[in-house]
Amino acid sequence: MSLSIYQRIIADAFDSKNWKYSCKNLSEEKSMFSINFTSDVYGKTSCKVTIFDDGVCDIEAVLPIVCPKEQHMELCYYLASYNCLKRYATLRLDINDGEINNGYSYVFNNATTPKDFLNRFLNVKDVDDSVLKDLISLCKKNIPDKSSAVITESQTTSGGKNGKHKLVL
């Protein structure tokens, strides 16, 4: 199989879901697909798929969570415990910028179809809500969820200024 066939398999998978994506040839040996997803609850997840001419496919989803350095140790313990139970896709912490990503790498073969690729891609892109909530809690990231409420000055003891509302996260 060739790089152009691998690209077609990935494009067909994304097209089957009517997703908007971009594809860039990084060299004669590899191409990168980029696709972003937005959640009303968590924000933007950026995904990249790098496919090489030898069939190696790297899938990465950068989650909408940044962990401060002071929380790295506790987060690493959680990630190690979580990843031990996983057969595919691993959560990783980029210690340089605190980004958390989910990654998976495998090799395309003659039997790889767009459906096969899409199943693997979704395993990387879709992290369970309970895991995301754990990560947010560990990183002390304040991301509003659907249960956020607006509290007016009359409902708080500290009160707001000039009739402004306080958002409880």
C-alpha positions, 0 to 999 in steps of 0.5 A: 500500500502507498501513502496516497492509499492511506490518505484516502482511507483516513479521508473516507473515514472523516468524510463518512462523518461529514467532518471538516478537516485539513490534510497537509503533506509534510514530506514525501514520506508523511502527511498530517490530518488536522481536525478540531472538535468543540464541546459545549461542556469542555471546550476544544479538542484538537486532533492530529493524525500523522500517516507515514508511507510505511503505514505507521499511523499516529493519532493524537487528541490534545484535550482542553485541559492544561495542568499547572506544574504544581499539579504534575506529580499528582496528575502523573500518578493518576495517568499511570494508574489509568493507562495500566488498565488500557489496551489502546490509547494512552493519556500523556502529560506534556511537562513543557506546557501542561497539555494533556493528550490522548495518543495511539499509534499503530500500523495500517495493513492491507485489511485496514478500512475507513471503518477500522481507522474511524474506530481507532480514531474515536477511541483516542478522540472520545475520552470518558466524561468521568475521566475528563472530570477527574483530570479537571479536578486534579488540575484544578481547572475551572471549566463550567459545565451544564449545571453552572448557575448564575447567582445574583447579588441578593443571593450571595453574602458577599454580593457583587458590584453594580448588579453584576452576576457571579458565575459559579463554576 
